[in-house]
Amino acid sequence: MGALAVSRESGLVDGGLWFRVEESSAVSAVRRAAQEVGAEVGLDENRLGGLAIVATELASNLVKHADEGRLLVRPVRSADVAGVELVAIDAGPGMSDLTRFARDGHSTAGTLGIGLGAIARQAGWLDMSSVEGRGTVTVAQVWPGPTPTGPAAAAISRPMSGEEACGDGYAMRTVDGSRQVLVCDGLGHGPLAAAATTAVVQAFRAAPAGPPAAVIEHVHRSVRHTRGAAVAVAQLDEGQVRYAGLGNIAGFLVDGTSRRGLVSLPGIAGHQRRAVREFSYPAAPDAVLAMHSDGVVDRWRLEDYPGLRDRSAQVIAATLLRDAGVRRDDACVLVARAGR
C-alpha cells in the first residue's frame, strides 16, 4: 500500500470505508468521512459535532499510540433508525487496564489524555478490548437519539490489499422468530466477486421462510447468473444452532474453552453442489458462533484474549479479523451470541 499516511483502503464495504491511520494527516480525512456518513443518515448538527469529536479522538489515538492503525467508518441501522459506527483497530502496544486509561488526564504520549473520556461522553455506545503486546479494538456508535439495544450478531469485512471491491459478505435476518445469519465468499476477487456476493445477500434476504438448507437451495438457484460463491447459513434457536454450507466458509461454536467446527459440504452456490445437508448442534446460552471466509485462518482461540468472550459481537469480530485475517485475500468475520 505504499508509504501514504492515510489511504481509503476500499470503496464501499459494509456500506463504509476503511482507512489506514498512521500519521496526523489521516485524522482530518477520517473526520470528514465520518461527518459525510453522518449527514447521509440524517444526524443533526449537534450529533454531527459529537461524531466529529469521536472520529478525531479515535484517529488521533491510533496516530499517537498505535501500530498499524486501521479505522472503518460505516452506517449502522436498527429497525428504522440509522447511526454511524467507527471501528478502530491496531496491532499494539495495547493496554493492561482500560478503566485507568479511559480516565481524563491519563496519557502515555505526553498529551492531555482526554481522548477515551471524550469518546465515551460523545458516543451513544462504546466497547473496547485491549491486550498488551497485541493491540486494541474500539467500536463507537453515534445515533440520532437514544441508543438502540445492541445486536446479538455483528460482522466485519475488508477487501484484500490492492482491491477496492470486497468479494466477501454477510447478512442477517429474523424468520418466524429465529435469527438466521449468512457469510459468503464470491469466487475470486474484485468487482465480479463482489457482484456474486451482492446477489447472494439479496437472495438470502428474499428467501422464503425455511431452515438453513432450504435457504441455501434458494440462494443456489438465484445466483446462477454470477460466477458463484461459497455460502453458509446458520439459524440460532434456543439450545441449538442449525447450520448448512457449500464451500469454504468456516463455522465454529465456542462454549467455554471448547471449540466445535461446523460442517460445510463441498460446492459452489450457483454452479456446483451436492445435495445440501443441514446439521444441528447443541448450544449453551452463552455459546459464541463465529463464521468466516477463507481469508481468515482458523487457528484463533478466544481464550488467548482475556475478557474478549464477554465483549460485544462487533469487538470480537474485529479482533479476529485483525489477527487471523490475511492481506492476500478478502476477509469476513461474523460473530453471534447463541442465547440472545
C-alpha positions in Angstrom: 0.0 0.0 0.0 3.0 2.3 -0.3 4.1 5.0 2.2 0.9 7.1 2.3 0.0 8.2 5.8 -3.7 7.6 5.1 -5.5 5.8 2.4 -9.0 4.8 1.7 -8.3 1.1 1.6 -11.5 0.3 -0.1 -14.6 1.7 -1.7 -18.0 0.7 -0.3 -17.5 -2.1 2.2 -20.4 -3.0 4.5 -21.7 0.5 3.5 -18.4 2.0 4.8 -14.8 3.0 4.2 -11.6 1.6 5.6 -8.7 4.0 6.3 -5.1 3.4 7.1 -4.2 5.8 10.0 -0.5 6.2 10.8 0.3 9.9 10.6 -1.5 13.1 11.7 -2.7 13.9 8.2 -5.0 10.9 8.4 -7.1 12.4 11.2 -8.9 15.1 9.1 -9.7 12.6 6.4 -11.4 10.2 8.9 -13.3 13.1 10.5 -14.6 14.3 7.1 -15.7 10.8 6.1 -17.5 10.3 9.4 -19.3 13.6 9.0 -20.3 12.8 5.4 -21.8 9.4 6.5 -23.5 11.1 9.5 -25.1 13.7 7.2 -26.2 10.9 4.8 -28.0 9.0 7.6 -29.6 12.2 8.9 -27.7 13.2 12.1 -28.5 16.7 13.3 -25.8 19.4 13.8 -25.3 18.5 17.5 -24.8 14.8 16.8 -22.5 15.6 13.9 -20.4 17.7 16.2 -20.2 14.8 18.7 -19.4 12.4 15.9 -16.6 14.7 14.7 -15.1 14.5 18.2 -15.3 10.7 18.4 -13.7 10.3 14.9 -10.9 12.8 15.7 -10.1 11.2 19.0 -10.1 7.6 17.7 -7.9 8.5 14.7 -5.6 10.6 16.9 -5.2 7.8 19.4 -4.1 5.5 16.5 -1.6 8.0 15.3 -0.1 8.7 18.8 -0.3 5.3 20.5 -0.8 2.5 18.0 1.0 0.3 15.4 -0.7 -0.5 12.1 -3.8 1.6 12.8 -6.9 1.0 10.7 -10.3 2.6 11.0 -13.6 1.7 9.5 -16.4 4.3 9.1 -19.8 2.8 8.2 -23.6 3.4 8.7 -25.4 1.1 11.2 -29.2 0.5 11.4 -31.6 -0.7 13.9 -35.2 -1.0 12.7 -35.9 2.3 11.1 -33.1 4.3 12.9 -29.7 4.8 11.4 -26.4 5.9 13.0 -22.7 5.8 12.4 -20.2 3.2 13.6 -16.5 3.7 13.8 -14.2 0.7 14.3 -10.6 1.4 15.2 -8.1 -1.5 15.1 -4.4 -1.6 15.9 -1.7 -4.1 16.4 -0.1 -2.7 19.6 1.1 -1.9 22.1 -2.2 -2.5 23.9 -3.4 -1.5 27.4 -3.5 -3.6 30.6 -6.2 -1.5 32.4 -8.8 0.1 30.1 -10.6 1.8 33.1 -7.4 3.6 34.1 -6.6 4.6 30.5 -10.1 5.9 30.0 -9.9 8.5 32.8 -9.5 12.1 31.7 -5.9 13.2 32.4 -4.2 9.8 31.8 -1.7 9.9 28.9 1.1 7.7 27.6 2.3 10.3 25.0 2.7 13.5 26.9 -0.7 14.9 25.8 -3.6 16.0 27.9 -5.0 12.5 27.8 -8.7 13.2 27.4 -9.3 11.0 24.3 -11.1 8.0 25.6 -13.1 10.0 28.1 -14.3 12.3 25.3 -15.2 9.4 23.1 -17.2 7.8 25.9 -19.1 11.0 26.5 -20.0 11.7 22.9 -20.7 8.2 21.7 -24.1 6.7 22.2 -22.4 3.3 22.6 -18.8 2.2 23.1 -17.0 -1.1 23.6 -13.3 -1.9 23.7 -10.9 -4.8 24.1 -7.1 -4.5 24.6 -4.3 -6.9 25.2 -0.8 -5.8 26.0 1.5 -6.6 23.1 -1.4 -7.5 20.7 -3.3 -4.2 20.3 -6.7 -2.6 20.9 -10.1 -2.7 19.2 -12.5 0.2 19.8 -16.0 0.3 18.5 -18.1 3.5 18.9 -21.5 4.4 17.6 -23.3 7.7 17.4 -27.1 7.7 16.9 -29.7 10.5 16.3 -31.5 9.7 19.6 -31.5 7.0 22.3 -29.1 4.2 21.5 -30.9 1.0 20.3 -30.3 -2.3 22.1 -27.0 -3.8 20.8 -27.3 -6.6 18.3 -26.7 -10.2 19.2 -24.8 -10.6 15.9 -22.3 -8.4 14.1 -19.9 -8.8 11.2 -17.0 -7.0 9.6 -15.2 -7.5 6.2 -12.5 -5.9 4.2 -11.0 -6.4 0.7 -7.6 -7.8 0.0 -4.7 -5.4 -0.3 -4.8 -3.5 -3.6 -8.5 -4.1 -4.3 -11.4 -1.6 -4.0 -14.3 -4.1 -4.0 -14.7 -6.8 -1.4 -15.9 -10.3 -2.6 -16.8 -11.4 0.9 -20.1 -10.5 2.6 -22.7 -11.3 5.2 -26.3 -10.7 6.1 -28.7 -11.3 9.0 -32.5 -11.7 9.2 -35.2 -12.9 11.5 -37.6 -15.6 10.2 -40.6 -16.8 12.3 -38.8 -15.6 15.4 -35.5 -17.3 14.7 -32.3 -15.5 13.8 -30.6 -16.5 10.6 -27.1 -15.3 9.6 -25.1 -15.7 6.4 -21.5 -15.5 5.3 -20.4 -15.7 1.7 -17.3 -15.6 -0.4 -17.7 -14.7 -4.1 -15.4 -16.7 -6.3 -12.1 -14.9 -6.9 -11.6 -11.2 -6.1 -12.6 -7.8 -7.3 -15.8 -6.5 -8.9 -17.1 -9.8 -10.2 -16.7 -11.5 -6.8 -18.4 -8.5 -5.2 -21.3 -8.8 -7.7 -21.7 -12.5 -6.8 -21.7 -11.7 -3.1 -24.3 -8.9 -3.6 -26.5 -11.4 -5.4 -26.2 -14.0 -2.6 -27.1 -11.4 0.0 -30.1 -10.3 -1.9 -31.3 -13.9 -2.4 -30.8 -14.6 1.3 -32.9 -11.7 2.3 -35.6 -12.5 -0.2 -35.7 -16.3 0.6 -39.0 -17.7 1.8 -39.1 -18.7 5.5 -37.4 -22.0 6.0 -34.4 -23.8 7.6 -30.8 -23.1 6.5 -30.7 -26.0 4.0 -33.8 -24.6 2.2 -32.3 -21.1 2.2 -29.1 -22.4 0.7 -31.1 -24.1 -2.1 -32.9 -20.9 -2.8 -29.7 -18.9 -2.9 -28.1 -21.6 -5.2 -31.0 -21.3 -7.7 -31.0 -17.5 -7.5 -27.3 -16.7 -8.3 -26.7 -18.9 -11.4 -26.1 -15.8 -13.4 -23.0 -15.0 -11.3 -19.6 -16.6 -11.0 -20.8 -18.3 -7.8 -19.9 -18.2 -4.2 -19.1 -20.2 -1.1 -22.1 -19.8 1.3 -23.1 -20.8 4.8 -26.3 -20.1 6.7 -26.8 -20.6 10.5 -30.0 -20.5 12.4 -29.8 -19.7 16.1 -32.7 -21.3 18.1 -33.0 -21.8 21.8 -30.5 -24.5 22.8 -29.3 -25.3 19.3 -27.6 -24.0 16.1 -28.8 -25.3 12.7 -26.1 -25.0 10.0 -25.8 -25.6 6.3 -23.0 -24.6 4.0 -21.5 -25.0 0.5 -17.8 -24.4 0.1 -15.1 -23.0 2.2 -16.9 -20.9 4.8 -15.7 -21.9 8.3 -18.1 -22.1 11.2 -17.3 -22.7 14.9 -19.3 -22.9 18.2 -17.2 -21.7 21.2 -18.5 -22.9 24.5 -16.2 -22.2 27.4 -12.7 -23.3 26.2 -14.1 -25.8 23.7 -14.4 -25.0 20.0 -16.5 -27.2 17.7 -16.2 -27.0 14.0 -19.4 -26.9 11.9 -19.8 -28.9 8.7 -19.9 -27.3 5.3 -20.1 -29.5 2.2 -18.0 -29.1 -1.0 -19.6 -27.0 -3.7 -20.2 -23.5 -5.2 -23.6 -21.9 -4.8 -24.9 -21.0 -8.3 -22.8 -23.7 -10.0 -21.7 -27.0 -8.5 -23.3 -28.6 -5.5 -24.2 -31.9 -3.9 -27.5 -32.3 -2.1 -27.4 -29.6 0.6 -27.3 -31.1 4.1 -28.2 -29.4 7.4 -26.6 -30.2 10.7 -27.8 -29.4 14.2 -25.6 -28.6 17.2 -26.5 -28.1 20.8 -25.6 -24.7 22.1 -25.4 -23.4 25.6 -27.0 -19.9 26.3 -23.6 -18.3 26.5 -22.1 -20.0 23.4 -20.5 -17.9 20.7 -20.9 -18.7 17.0 -18.1 -17.5 14.7 -18.3 -17.8 10.9 -15.6 -16.6 8.5 -14.4 -16.8 4.9 -11.1 -18.5 4.0 -9.4 -15.1 4.1 -9.3 -15.7 7.8 -7.2 -18.5 9.2 -8.9 -20.8 11.6 -6.1 -21.1 14.2 -7.6 -18.4 16.6 -8.7 -19.1 20.1 -10.8 -16.7 22.1 -9.1 -17.8 25.4 -5.9 -16.1 24.1 -7.6 -12.8 24.6 -8.5 -12.2 28.3 -12.1 -10.9 28.6 -12.8 -10.9 24.9 -15.5 -13.5 25.1 -17.6 -11.1 27.2 -17.2 -8.2 24.8 -19.7 -7.3 22.1 -20.0 -9.2 18.9 -18.6 -6.2 17.0 -15.4 -6.2 19.1 -14.9 -10.0 18.9 -15.4 -10.0 15.1 -13.0 -7.0 14.6 -10.3 -8.7 16.8 -10.5 -11.9 14.8 -10.3 -10.0 11.5 -7.2 -8.1 12.7 -5.3 -11.2 14.0 -6.5 -14.0 11.8 -7.3 -12.2 8.5 -4.7 -12.4 5.7 -4.0 -9.5 3.5 -3.7 -11.5 0.3 -7.4 -12.4 0.3 -10.7 -10.7 1.0 -11.8 -11.4 4.6 -15.0 -11.5 6.6 -15.9 -12.5 10.1 -19.4 -12.8 11.7 -20.0 -13.4 15.4 -23.3 -14.2 17.1 -24.5 -15.0 20.6 -26.3 -18.3 20.6 -28.6 -17.5 23.5 -29.7 -13.9 22.6 
